[in-house]
Amino acid sequence: MLRSQLFQGDKRLNKCAVDPSSHVKLHDKGDFVSKIQEALVILDNALLIGNDVSTQTYGDSTESAVFDYKSNRKIINHSYQNAPDKIVGVMTITRMDKDMFELEQKMPDIIQRARQLGFQRTFAAFLQVSTFGPSSPPQGRPDVNQANRQRGRDLAVAI
């Protein structure tokens, strides 16, 4: 049974994970192909070109990305292969699921770190804006930095 949020519950991919006759291969179509494409982009920075994504088709671009994914991770069934093939079979979907599951487990930490870094950048910008120019304008002159200081405060509060 596949565990990643992306693949979990997909009947076709779960069948692929246990049944060698259910490999995903060239010209297959459907939502299950879209999930494989999404995993390839997330896990391997795959560049899918042509109509593969819009038509949910396991086309040449997807096939090439699967080959690269398998080559990078040395996913080879040594009982009958010497090199990776271009299909998503039991070993490939199991590895993709494992990689996606591990990445999904890290997501809360990644999101928290991104929020902290975003706050730090905004606060640093606020400090720069709030100390930009004279703290108070000469008597009788408008405060040209008041809008910038207020904008910095508003951004800091929003974050």
N, C-alpha and C positions, 0 to 999 in steps of 0.2 A: 504494500500500500504506500503510495507516494505521500510525503509529509509536508512539502513546501506549500505555502498558501497559493502559489501560482498553479501548481499541478494537482493539488489535492482535490479529490472529487471528480476529476475528469475521467470518465469511463474509458475513453479510447487510450489515454496515456497510461492509466493504471493497467489496462490490458497489455499495452506495449511493454510494461515493466516485468511482466511474467510470461508472456506468450511470444516466442520467436516468430510466429506467423503473423504477428500484428506490428511488425516494424513500420515505422513512418519513413516514406521514401518519395522519390521524385514523382511529381504530379498529384500527390495526395492533397486534399483540400479540407478545410474546416477550422473551427475554433481551436482545436488541439494543435494545429500547425501554428496558429498565431501565438499560442503560449510558448511553443518551442522557439519561435522567432524572438519573442520578448526576452526569454531567458538568454538567448545568444547575444542579444544587444547588451543586456545587463551584465552578464558574466564574462563576455569575451570582446566587448566593444565591436560587435559584428556590424559591418556595413551591408545592409540589405538593399539592393537596388532593383529597379524594374517594378513589376506589378506584384511581386511575391506577397508583400505585406497587405496591400489594399485588397487583394483577392483571396487572402488566406491560403495561399498556394505554396507547397513545398517545391519551389522552382529552382533554377540554376543558382541563384544568389543564396538561397537558404541552404542548398546542398553544399555549396562552397564554404559557407559559414560553419556548417556542421563538421565538414572535413577539417577545417582549421581548429575548431574546438577540440575535436578528437585528437588531432595531431599534437596540439599544445599540451594535452593531458595524457598522451600516449594510451588512448583507449583502443585497445586492439585485442580481439579474441584470438589468442595465440594457437588455439586448437585448429584453426583453419585460415588464419591470416598472418601476413608478415607486415602489413601496413594498415592504417585506418581506412575504413570505407566511408561512404557518404550517406549512410542511413542512420536513423535513430532507432536503435534496438534496445534490448534489455540493459546492457551495460551502459549505454549512452544516456538513456532516460534516467537510470538510477543515479548516475554521476551528476547529471544536471540537477536532479531533485536534491541531492545531497548538497551541492554547491549553493543552490537557491535557498534551501532551508538554513544553512549556516549564515548566509548573508542576511536573511530575514531576521535571524536571532540577534544580529548586530545592529539592526535598524534603530531601535530605541536609543542606543548609545550614539549612533551617528547623528540622529536628529537632535539629541541633547547637546552634543558638541557643536553642531551647526548653530543652534540657538545661542549658545554661550559666545561663540565667535561673532555672531551677528550683533549681539548686545555690545561686546567689546568694541567692535568697529564703529557702531553707532555712538557709543559713549565717547570714544576718541574724537569722532567727528563733531559731536556736541561741544566737547571741550575746546576744540579748535575754533568753532563758530562762535561760541560764547565769549571767547577771549580775543576775537578778531576786532581790530580797531580800538579806538579809545573807549574806555569803560563808560564814559558819559561825554556827550558832545559839548562843545563850547556853548556858553549861554546864548540862547536865541537861535540856535541851529537845530535842525531835525536830527534825530538819531537814525542814521542810515543803516546801522547794523541791527536795529531792533527786530526787524522782520527775520533776519538770518538767525538771530539768537532764539526767537520764538519757534522758528521752524526746527532748529536743532532740538529744543526742548520737546516739541511735539513728536518728533521722530523717536527720541529716547523713551518717551512715555508709551508710544505705540509698540515699541519692541519690548 
